[in-house]
Amino acid sequence: MKLDDHPTVQLVRRKLSQQSLPVSVRPLDAEWLRTLCLNAGAGDVGFVELGRPALADQRDDILRIFPRAQSFISFVVRMNREPIRSPARSVANLEFHHAGDRVNEVARTIVEVLEARGVRALNPSMGFPMEMERFPGKIWVISHKTVAVEAGLGQMGIHRNVIHPKFGNFILLGTIALDAEISAYDAAIAYNPCLECKLCVAACPTGAIGADGRFDFSACYTHNYREFMGGFTDWVEQIADSPNAKAYRQKVSDAESTSMWQSLSFGANYKAAYCLAVCPAGEEVIGPFLADRKSFTADVVTPLHDKIEQVYVVPGSDAESHVTKRFPHKTVARVSNGLRPSSIDQFLAGLPNAFQRGRAAGLDAIYHFTFTGVQTRQVTVTIRDKKIGVQDGLVGAPRLHITADSLTWLRFARKEGNLIWALLTRRICLNGSPRLLMAFGKCFPS
């Protein structure tokens, strides 16, 4: 049978001939689309065009996943507040998991309706699963927070979570990419709901959130995400390095092993997320905080602060110092964060995330890196005033110039190679004091 004679082909062509303009070509009515999203279970919704300047840095990534993308639906699903605030993390994680499932279900429902109307749409996961073959690089498909801010669903608080003007930070975010334009788009709200009350600073067990607005990615990642990604690989390596069960139990308690089993069975558990728990921002949330701040702190912040728990830290990190000083009643567990770069680009991109301000105190140096071999780059790293800057090219007068074979350097960065051997074989060459290389390494414990 010829394709033109097939019944399905003939039926579809008759339908197309009766349409003056395909649905996917016409801009979708914004009000109709908003009603669809709210009826599907979204708590709030906004729309953003692909050409929005704030999305420029992720446009290529989006188009690789969905080349027909023209616009985005951003929506939020409310979480119940009291479970998130509970010191019992099983209660909090139950809410995280079920609300996350709800986000994915809402997105899928919207996509199903749009598809029936001839609109192609794609709904990336709310959180996990992600594209783990890219780990430790960019594993997420789309940056939900960036799209949500542009869609008018809130602004980022100092704890790096989106705060909705009504629901506060007790929300999870979803995004849908469409192959159609929308008749009207939303803009970011003109104010930040964040109160800058610093309760998140006080509650964070690892000191990841600074009162000055800084954020220590490594501290948050190592503890809160212990049973995800890098923490999981570190646990597996502890198993592999243990010659027998007794040696394993000396490294890992039964409680830790069963917690990992629970994450594998029921979904990976967050160890803290206290920054979300204590945040009083948002019209629906702020009442008790305004009525009696002392009582709010006693009811919400103090139970998390006083909780006796194990806090995972990288040895020699700022987080280790913070826990020891601020939370002496909590137990420090020294672990690896499992972040091992597989390319020079990943190594350089990860430097700001792994940088430890406290360990950089007193260091004022410009480092030049020339990577040779399989991966070539020339980069300048500046560490000054407990801040780090990374820029392409060799800029300024360096105190240390490091020329390294790229694969040798990556093995060194992953603690898989010997620096002395690399220096003797001239796979790594130093022009400057070796002590500056040691000082550099102290800023990036892993």
C-alpha positions in Angstrom: 0.0 0.0 0.0 1.3 3.5 -0.8 1.6 6.0 2.0 -1.0 8.3 0.3 -3.6 5.4 0.3 -3.2 4.5 4.0 -6.5 5.2 6.0 -4.7 7.0 8.8 -2.9 9.3 6.4 -6.1 10.1 4.5 -8.0 10.8 7.8 -5.3 13.1 9.2 -5.0 15.0 5.9 -8.8 15.6 5.8 -8.7 17.0 9.3 -5.7 19.3 8.5 -7.4 20.6 5.5 -10.4 21.7 7.6 -8.2 23.7 10.0 -7.5 27.3 8.9 -4.4 27.4 11.1 -2.8 24.7 13.2 -3.3 25.1 17.0 0.4 25.0 17.6 1.0 28.0 15.3 -1.5 30.3 17.1 -0.4 32.0 20.3 -2.1 30.2 23.2 -4.5 32.3 25.2 -2.8 33.1 28.5 -6.0 33.1 30.5 -7.1 29.8 29.1 -3.7 28.4 29.9 -3.6 29.8 33.4 -7.0 28.2 34.2 -5.8 24.9 32.8 -2.8 24.9 35.1 -4.7 26.0 38.2 -7.4 23.3 37.6 -4.6 20.7 37.2 -3.5 21.5 40.7 -0.9 24.3 40.4 -0.9 26.8 43.3 0.2 29.6 41.1 1.5 29.9 37.5 3.4 32.3 35.2 4.6 32.3 31.6 8.0 33.2 30.1 9.2 33.5 26.5 12.4 31.6 25.4 14.0 34.9 24.4 14.0 36.3 27.9 17.6 37.7 28.6 17.7 36.0 32.0 17.5 32.6 30.2 20.3 33.3 27.8 22.8 31.2 29.6 20.6 28.1 29.5 18.9 28.5 26.1 21.3 26.2 24.3 20.8 23.5 26.9 17.1 23.8 26.6 17.1 23.6 22.8 19.3 20.5 22.8 16.6 18.8 24.9 13.6 20.3 23.1 14.6 22.1 19.8 11.0 23.4 19.3 10.8 25.3 22.6 9.3 28.8 22.3 7.9 29.5 25.8 7.6 28.1 29.3 5.0 27.5 31.9 6.3 27.9 35.4 4.2 26.8 38.3 4.3 26.1 42.0 2.8 23.4 44.2 2.4 24.3 47.9 4.0 22.1 50.6 2.5 21.7 54.0 4.5 23.8 56.4 4.5 21.8 59.7 5.9 18.6 58.3 8.8 20.6 56.8 9.5 22.2 60.2 9.5 18.9 62.1 12.8 17.8 63.7 11.8 14.3 62.6 13.3 14.3 59.1 11.2 11.3 58.1 8.2 13.5 58.4 9.8 16.3 56.4 11.0 14.0 53.7 7.6 12.4 53.3 6.3 15.9 52.5 9.2 16.6 50.1 8.6 13.4 48.2 4.9 13.5 47.9 4.8 17.2 47.0 7.5 16.4 44.4 5.3 13.6 42.9 2.4 16.1 42.9 4.5 18.6 40.8 5.3 15.9 38.2 1.7 14.8 38.1 0.5 18.4 37.6 3.0 18.9 34.8 2.1 15.7 33.1 -1.6 16.5 33.2 -1.0 19.9 31.6 1.2 18.4 28.9 -1.5 15.7 28.2 -4.2 18.4 27.6 -1.9 20.5 25.4 -0.8 17.5 23.4 -4.5 16.7 22.7 -4.8 20.2 21.3 -1.9 19.8 18.9 0.6 21.7 21.1 3.9 19.9 21.6 5.1 20.2 25.3 7.8 18.8 27.5 7.9 18.5 31.3 11.3 17.9 32.8 11.4 16.3 36.2 10.8 18.5 39.3 14.0 17.2 40.8 15.4 13.7 40.4 15.8 11.8 38.2 18.3 13.9 36.3 20.9 13.4 33.6 23.4 11.6 35.8 25.8 10.8 32.9 26.8 14.5 33.2 27.7 14.3 36.9 29.4 16.2 38.5 28.5 18.7 35.8 25.1 20.2 35.0 22.8 17.3 35.6 19.5 19.2 35.5 17.5 19.7 32.3 16.2 23.2 33.1 16.8 25.7 35.9 13.4 25.8 37.5 14.3 28.6 39.9 15.5 31.0 37.2 12.3 30.4 35.2 10.1 30.8 38.3 11.6 34.2 39.2 11.2 35.4 35.6 7.5 34.2 35.6 6.7 36.4 38.7 6.4 33.5 41.1 8.9 35.0 43.7 12.5 36.0 44.2 15.5 34.2 45.6 16.1 34.5 49.3 19.5 34.6 50.9 19.1 30.9 51.5 19.0 30.4 47.7 15.4 29.2 47.5 12.6 30.9 45.7 10.2 32.7 48.1 6.7 33.1 46.7 5.0 36.3 47.9 2.0 34.4 49.3 3.2 30.8 50.0 6.7 31.7 51.1 9.4 29.1 50.4 7.1 26.2 51.2 6.7 25.4 47.5 8.2 23.1 44.9 8.7 24.3 41.3 7.7 22.8 38.0 8.4 23.9 34.4 6.9 23.0 31.1 8.4 23.9 27.7 6.1 24.6 24.8 6.5 24.7 21.0 4.0 27.6 20.9 3.9 31.3 21.9 1.6 32.5 24.6 -0.6 35.6 24.2 0.8 37.3 27.3 3.9 36.8 29.4 4.6 37.6 33.0 7.4 39.6 34.6 9.4 39.2 37.7 7.9 40.8 40.8 9.3 44.1 41.8 10.3 43.3 45.4 11.9 40.4 47.2 9.7 38.6 49.8 12.9 37.7 51.7 12.8 39.5 55.1 16.6 39.1 55.6 15.7 37.9 59.2 18.7 35.6 59.1 16.8 32.7 60.8 18.1 30.5 58.0 21.6 31.5 58.9 21.0 30.6 62.5 19.4 27.3 61.7 21.8 25.9 59.1 23.9 23.2 60.8 26.8 23.5 58.4 27.1 27.3 58.2 26.4 27.2 54.5 24.5 30.5 54.5 26.4 33.6 55.5 24.9 36.6 57.1 26.6 38.7 54.4 24.7 36.7 51.7 27.5 34.3 50.7 26.7 30.6 50.2 29.0 27.7 50.8 27.8 25.1 48.2 30.2 22.4 49.5 28.9 22.6 53.0 25.3 22.3 52.0 25.9 19.6 49.4 28.1 17.4 51.7 25.6 17.3 54.6 22.1 17.8 53.2 22.7 15.6 50.1 24.7 13.0 51.9 22.5 10.2 50.5 22.5 11.6 47.0 25.1 11.5 44.3 28.6 12.2 45.7 27.7 11.1 49.2 26.4 7.9 47.9 29.5 7.2 45.9 31.6 7.9 49.0 29.5 5.4 51.0 30.0 2.8 48.3 33.8 3.4 48.3 33.8 2.9 52.1 32.2 -0.5 51.5 34.8 -1.3 48.8 37.7 -0.2 51.0 36.5 -2.4 54.0 38.2 -5.8 54.1 35.4 -7.2 56.2 32.1 -6.4 58.0 33.8 -5.5 61.2 36.0 -2.9 59.5 33.0 -1.5 57.7 31.0 -1.1 60.9 33.9 0.8 62.4 33.5 3.4 59.5 29.7 3.4 59.2 27.2 3.0 62.0 24.2 0.7 61.7 22.0 3.9 61.7 23.9 5.2 58.7 23.6 2.0 56.8 19.9 1.6 57.4 19.3 5.3 56.5 21.0 4.6 53.2 18.8 1.6 52.7 15.8 3.8 53.4 16.8 6.3 50.8 17.4 3.5 48.3 14.0 2.0 49.1 11.8 5.1 49.5 13.6 8.0 47.9 16.8 9.8 48.9 16.4 11.7 52.2 17.5 15.3 52.8 19.5 15.6 56.0 18.5 19.2 56.9 16.7 21.7 54.7 16.3 23.7 57.9 16.6 26.9 55.9 13.2 26.2 54.4 11.8 25.1 57.7 12.4 28.3 59.6 11.7 30.9 56.8 8.8 33.2 57.9 8.4 35.0 54.6 5.2 35.0 52.6 1.7 36.4 53.3 0.4 33.0 54.5 3.4 32.3 56.6 4.5 35.6 58.3 1.6 36.0 60.8 3.1 34.1 63.8 6.5 35.7 63.2 5.0 39.2 63.3 2.8 38.4 66.3 5.6 37.1 68.5 9.1 36.6 67.1 10.4 35.1 70.4 7.7 32.4 70.4 8.2 31.8 66.7 11.9 31.2 67.3 11.2 28.9 70.2 8.6 26.9 68.3 10.3 26.6 64.9 14.1 27.4 65.1 15.1 26.1 68.6 14.0 22.4 68.1 16.2 22.2 64.9 19.1 24.1 66.5 19.0 21.8 69.6 18.5 18.5 67.7 21.2 16.0 68.5 22.3 14.6 65.1 25.3 13.7 62.9 26.5 16.5 60.6 28.5 15.4 57.6 31.5 17.6 56.7 34.6 17.5 54.6 37.8 17.3 56.7 39.5 20.7 57.0 36.4 22.6 55.7 34.8 25.7 57.0 31.8 23.6 57.8 33.8 21.4 60.2 34.9 24.5 62.1 31.4 25.9 62.2 29.8 22.7 63.6 32.5 22.3 66.2 32.1 25.9 67.4 28.4 26.6 66.9 26.8 23.2 67.5 29.0 21.3 70.0 26.1 19.0 70.9 26.0 17.7 67.3 28.4 15.0 66.1 30.8 15.7 63.3 31.1 13.0 60.6 34.2 13.6 58.4 33.5 12.3 54.9 34.3 13.0 51.2 31.7 14.9 49.2 32.5 12.6 46.2 32.9 15.5 43.8 35.6 14.4 41.3 36.0 16.4 38.1 36.2 14.4 34.9 37.4 17.3 32.8 39.4 20.5 33.1 36.2 22.5 32.4 34.4 20.8 35.3 37.4 21.4 37.6 37.4 25.1 36.8 33.6 25.4 37.0 33.7 23.7 40.4 36.3 25.9 42.0 33.9 28.6 43.3 31.6 25.9 44.7 34.3 24.1 46.6 36.1 27.3 47.7 36.4 27.7 51.5 36.6 31.3 52.6 37.9 30.5 56.1 40.7 28.4 54.8 41.7 31.2 52.4 42.2 33.8 55.2 45.4 35.7 54.6 46.0 34.3 51.1 46.6 37.0 48.4 47.7 35.4 45.2 47.2 35.2 41.4 47.6 31.7 40.0 48.1 31.1 36.3 47.2 27.6 35.0 48.3 26.3 31.6 46.7 22.9 30.9 48.3 20.9 28.1 47.7 17.5 26.4 44.2 16.1 25.8 42.4 19.2 27.2 44.0 22.6 26.8 43.1 25.8 28.7 44.8 28.9 30.0 43.1 30.3 33.1 43.8 32.8 35.9 42.6 32.1 39.4 42.7 35.0 41.9 42.3 34.5 45.6 42.2 37.7 47.6 40.2 38.9 50.7 38.7 35.4 51.1 37.2 35.6 47.6 37.9 33.7 44.4 37.8 34.8 40.8 38.2 32.6 37.8 38.8 34.0 34.3 40.0 32.8 30.9 43.5 33.7 29.8 46.6 34.6 31.7 45.9 37.9 33.4 48.1 39.9 35.8 51.4 39.0 37.4 51.1 35.5 39.0 52.8 34.4 42.2 52.6 30.9 40.9 52.3 29.6 37.3 51.3 25.9 37.1 51.8 24.1 33.8 50.2 20.7 33.8 49.2 17.8 31.6 45.4 17.9 31.9 44.9 14.2 32.6 47.7 14.2 35.2 46.2 17.3 36.9 42.7 15.7 37.0 44.1 12.6 38.7 45.9 14.9 41.2 42.6 16.8 41.8 40.7 13.6 42.4 43.4 12.4 44.8 44.2 9.5 42.5 47.8 10.6 41.6 51.0 11.5 43.4 52.1 15.1 43.2 55.8 14.3 43.8 55.8 11.8 40.9 54.1 14.3 38.7 56.7 17.0 39.5 59.6 14.6 39.0 58.3 13.5 35.6 57.5 17.2 34.8 53.9 16.4 34.0 53.2 19.2 36.4 55.7 22.1 36.5 55.7 25.0 39.0 57.1 28.5 38.4 56.9 29.9 41.9 56.9 28.6 45.4 55.4 25.1 46.0 54.0 26.5 49.2 51.5 28.5 47.2 50.3 25.3 45.6 49.8 23.9 49.1 47.9 27.0 50.2 45.8 26.7 47.0 44.8 23.1 47.9 43.8 24.1 51.4 41.1 26.3 50.0 39.4 23.4 48.2 39.1 20.3 50.6 37.0 17.5 49.1 
